[in-house]
């Protein structure tokens, strides 16, 4: 079983220095917003999956952009109720290959998405364009 560890140390008014395997970052009131970091983690997780799957399918990916939007509850806890993932893929790639890669990531491989509450409404879309 793989274990991940992050250490946080108070740096001031509601701000923490997080020590991660790749470096440090400030989070909290005067740093990166924790809810935005969650969306970032989701986008990066699915983005890596989609990119690797497309490369294995011998698709020529020139660029990959992922837009992640989340809508939160008004009452506490202010958890996400809806999340939208939009993939913009540039290169010589087939629409079918992108669809398969996105579905595999969001339905099978992305550990971040699998860790989120299943009641979150997930909307996923993609667009392919050539330069």
Order of alpha helices (4+ residues) and beta strands (2+ residues): beta-beta-beta-alpha-beta-beta-alpha-alpha-beta
